[in-house]
Amino acid sequence: MSLTFQLDGEDIAFTPGQSIMQAARAAGVYIPHLCWHPDFPAHGSCKLCTVKVNGRFGSSCTMEAQAGMNVENRTAELDDKRRTMLQMFFVEGNHFCPSCEKSGNCALQATAYELKMMSPHFDMFYPDRPVDASHPDVLLDFNRCIMCSLCVTASREVDGKNVFAMGGRGILGRRIHINSESGRLADTDFALTDRAASICPVGVILPKRRGFDVPIGKRTYDKSPISEQVKEKAP
Amino acid sequence: MSETDLIDAVLDRHRRDGTRLMQILRETQEQLGWLSPATMTHIAAAIGWPRAMVSGTASFYSFFHTRPRGRYCVLWSDNITDRMLGNADLMDAMCKKLWLEPGRVSEDGLVSVNTTSCTGMCDQGPAVLVNYRAIPQMTQSRLGEMVGLIRSETPVSEWPAEWFAVEDNIRRRDILLAHDLGPGQALSAALQRGPEKTLGEIKEAGLRGRGGAGFSTGLKWEACRNAPGTGGNPAHYVVCNADEGEPGTFKDRVLLTSYADLVFEGMSIAGLVVGAKKGLLYLRGEYRYLLEPLESALAVRRQANLLGKNILGSDVEFDIEIHLGAGAYICGEESALIESLEGKPGRPRIRPPFPVTRGYLDQPTTVNNVETLAASCLIATYGGAWYAEHGTEKSTGTKLLSVSGDCERPGIYEYPFGITVRQVLDDCGATDSQAVQISGPSGICVAAEEFNRRIAFEDIPTAGAFMIFDETRDMFEVARNFAHFFAHESCGFCTPCRVGTTLVQNIMDKIAKNHGSPYDIDELFKLHRLMQGASHCGLGNSACNPMFDTLNKFRPAYERRLKSLDYEPACDLDAALSQARQMTGRDDAAAHLHNEEKT
């Protein structure tokens, strides 16, 4: 007898210790998210995966699945909150999709399409976030950073390098710190082959000289919406 | 001594232990003035941490400077109570006298002047920190003298000693503040009774956490006691939360000033119950001046065999270390506090696991408020049944209130739980009160028609702040001050709080400039609903409370500022010309655009 819980009225099987997100993913059900990645422990910062569990809000990436729990996911109320949080991402950084070479491969953009976000709604913050082009193979454009920390985790857990760390406080201070006294990526042992070089869900960590190898229109999320891809990838 | 030698001496004192990074950074900065890139590289190498983590921590805390700061760093406490006592005019006057812009270091590197979150001197404001030394009761004449001392570069240690005198202002004593326990009395009673029975007394007393949340202290200690330590160095820890950062609260300062023995003894009793050999007291950076007196009090207790090994002839071992914070409100949240104790940015952890099973260094840890620990001494001495006779059924014992704002006698008032708001107002000499903000910005704003409500977990729970506003005060400005506070203190980890607190602050500023519309009020409610449900911790969850309460109870304070339109843009064309006016040195009428209704 397998253990199950209800997700939007559908029975989802899970194994003890799995999070709601992991169980949903395995079943091919999409819960919107940005900072969660199947290969790494949950970070729980983007809050896009907020669901309602037995009537109470919680992050599905950090909450363990329990037998019999009733989870609401794609309700109008929750998607409305998610849309607002997506708008928050768009106004706190500088996201100009038409000029971004990550366009079409960007999880933020794809999730905004998925949730039918039509405008940024709030006034833009236009923060001043300098780019770092010092590294011969990789460009860092912090204008698009969504503070998911995936590069921090990948560099630490997979590459064993600690090239990145999250530092600072609040909207003005919080940013990625680079592991060198100059603060430049070129002065670290970062390499294009690092896991951290390909983990960024948005357009911060970009390999140089490859921007349009795959043309717009033929990219990951040009083919099918992000929610469909979760369905397709399910075992 | 060279700079490197100075840093090495600090590092050696802390055994080059990365978990002591906060203390290493603070002591280094006290000697060198700021934390330069080279300093951080040196420290990172010595403790064996990635450099990015060291700079990540240093940049998280307001009191660490990763850019050169003035040789005199003046920070004005900017709680609403400081505002009501005129801090803005004083700070403005200081900047004018020093030819300074707030937040900028003077060209000669002499001085910087800025604001900081509430420094816990609300009953004796306006208060400043000068090079992180607290000075209450600022006045115009004191200000003039201070500017003179700064200009003549007189060391802060040579400034008039009376400026640094902080009053206790205890106005009402009950069982805690009027206790007559001698040092060791409660501890020896606990030792005699043993850990199990002492825990039983704490549970019978019904003691609940005094930091505001009101969780059962007995259950917390029991869960910690029952949780096994893990790894190669299994241990249990007691942490005293003295990060009293909630604006308007200052009762822990008074307990640590005049009742330190009681607090340390409470930590020892907690240690006995949960089986901890080590206690850590996390003292907020604003109370830096208390560090030396507290260290001396610990030394006296060690000499009296109340700390250390074989305490009072038993086989019990326990000692206490003091860690200083560095200006981050979020560290009052227990898991963020633990992160800070480990040398990291104060970011609340994902829970579960809770600190009682995996806390400091991943070991079972009980984190208790200063007042809770002090109260446990009464229970250890006189028993749980005696303690439970005080207060109400679900809120036993007494509560210290930090009373400030519009009243004749601000200060500390100890009451049995169940006291009405009105009684407190009468006792402190408050007249024509229109509202009381209870438990700080994250608490509740109580209007006059609710003054019969009671201070108790059954009705109004509180960490102790009790800020009074009389009829002359503008409740919109109160809420706006709190909105700025939360935007400044959000740790930035989760999206709804990081961005939401700033959006709320911007909307409040827009309304303050008479550019608001009913649309903006709806936006505030929308953000409140989002942040309350989706935020990672209590800060984001409660950050909109001040707006929500004042909008519901003092709506005219907002409405008289609104334009009667559906939507009004935030941009102000006239303000956009301010730079041009500054450059041309003009400020005449023709240099201003006029709004349509004025022309």
Chai-1 contact restraints between the chains, C-beta under 6 A:
chainA,res_idxA,chainB,res_idxB,connection_type,confidence,min_distance_angstrom,max_distance_angstrom,comment,restraint_id
A,G44,B,I350,contact,1.0,0.0,6.0,A-B,restraint_1
A,S45,B,F493,contact,1.0,0.0,6.0,A-B,restraint_2
A,S45,B,C494,contact,1.0,0.0,6.0,A-B,restraint_3
A,C46,B,T495,contact,1.0,0.0,6.0,A-B,restraint_4
A,K47,B,C494,contact,1.0,0.0,6.0,A-B,restraint_5
A,K47,B,T495,contact,1.0,0.0,6.0,A-B,restraint_6
A,K47,B,P496,contact,1.0,0.0,6.0,A-B,restraint_7
A,K47,B,A534,contact,1.0,0.0,6.0,A-B,restraint_8
A,T50,B,A534,contact,1.0,0.0,6.0,A-B,restraint_9
A,F57,B,G533,contact,1.0,0.0,6.0,A-B,restraint_10
A,T62,B,I350,contact,1.0,0.0,6.0,A-B,restraint_11
A,K81,B,L530,contact,1.0,0.0,6.0,A-B,restraint_12
A,T84,B,L530,contact,1.0,0.0,6.0,A-B,restraint_13
A,M85,B,T495,contact,1.0,0.0,6.0,A-B,restraint_14
A,M88,B,T495,contact,1.0,0.0,6.0,A-B,restraint_15
A,M88,B,V499,contact,1.0,0.0,6.0,A-B,restraint_16
A,E92,B,V499,contact,1.0,0.0,6.0,A-B,restraint_17
A,F122,B,L503,contact,1.0,0.0,6.0,A-B,restraint_18
A,D123,B,A570,contact,1.0,0.0,6.0,A-B,restraint_19
A,N162,B,P50,contact,1.0,0.0,6.0,A-B,restraint_20
A,A165,B,A52,contact,1.0,0.0,6.0,A-B,restraint_21
A,A165,B,M53,contact,1.0,0.0,6.0,A-B,restraint_22
A,A165,B,G56,contact,1.0,0.0,6.0,A-B,restraint_23
A,G167,B,S55,contact,1.0,0.0,6.0,A-B,restraint_24
A,G167,B,G56,contact,1.0,0.0,6.0,A-B,restraint_25
A,G167,B,S59,contact,1.0,0.0,6.0,A-B,restraint_26
A,G168,B,S59,contact,1.0,0.0,6.0,A-B,restraint_27
A,R169,B,F60,contact,1.0,0.0,6.0,A-B,restraint_28
A,R169,B,C491,contact,1.0,0.0,6.0,A-B,restraint_29
A,R169,B,G492,contact,1.0,0.0,6.0,A-B,restraint_30
A,G170,B,S490,contact,1.0,0.0,6.0,A-B,restraint_31
A,G170,B,G492,contact,1.0,0.0,6.0,A-B,restraint_32
A,I171,B,R498,contact,1.0,0.0,6.0,A-B,restraint_33
A,I171,B,T502,contact,1.0,0.0,6.0,A-B,restraint_34
A,R174,B,G492,contact,1.0,0.0,6.0,A-B,restraint_35
A,H177,B,A52,contact,1.0,0.0,6.0,A-B,restraint_36
A,H177,B,S55,contact,1.0,0.0,6.0,A-B,restraint_37
A,H177,B,G56,contact,1.0,0.0,6.0,A-B,restraint_38
A,N179,B,P50,contact,1.0,0.0,6.0,A-B,restraint_39
A,N179,B,R51,contact,1.0,0.0,6.0,A-B,restraint_40
A,N179,B,A52,contact,1.0,0.0,6.0,A-B,restraint_41
A,E181,B,P37,contact,1.0,0.0,6.0,A-B,restraint_42
A,E181,B,T41,contact,1.0,0.0,6.0,A-B,restraint_43
